[in-house]
């Protein structure tokens, strides 16, 4: 395999751009077990409205060489590819006015360590989906396999595309017009409009704990309630939030059956059903 070379001037230009902006704060405790990044979906960007979101990620310490397209027989001889570093040289495809920054700010992420990625700004680009591409390199080492492999190599970052161990996942942003609903999976309550937020509840069926994940660019100043099929309120908690929240709700004392969790403030709402067994 031939080592890929990247331009020092390009890397220095990216470092200058990233250092000129406020970096995000790394917090890998937000990443659920078995995941390499969090959150995996971002709220929509409203045209003409300031936007900021942060994705936390951790670089795998190693990856399977088969995931890079090598035959399983050769992959077995090489063993795991241990990641030395990932170097990001740029991001393309984001809406105009939405700027990416990283921490570490030089765009160099070491194997087994965490980092974060922030997108922020204001755009007036047309409504639609904007998939982004992350450019850069990944340097790895493994067992030498002469004369084909000396133990160290560098791949283009696109080699991680589609891999389960890709810490950057598939990044895209949805731009919407003011007053439009972000996505169909955000359900309003009665005549209330939907939050511009990603709200997830799991698992269903739940046995002891219901997980509630919220990532919102709207301020949610209201309550979280759970009601049973007869309309009886079995859980009620005040909430005042912008950004991320991960909550575990104890449902071990709930009777078996169907429930509805609903989040409301003055003029917006969300609801979802789940089962307790």
Secondary structure, 3 states (H helix, E strand, C coil): CCCCCCCHHHHHHHHHHHHCCCCCCCCHHHCCCCCCEECCCCCCEECCCCEEEEEEEECCCEEEHHHHCCCHHHHHHHCEEEEEEEEEEEEECCCCCEEEEEECCCCEEECCCEEEEEEEECCCCCCEEEECEEEEEEEEECCCECCCECCEEEEEHHHHCCCCCCCCCCCEEEEECCCCCCCCCCCCCCCCEECCEEEEEECCCECCEEEEEEEEEEEEEEEEEEEECCCCEEEEEEEEEEEEEEEEEECCCCCCEEEEEEEECCCEEEEEEEEEC
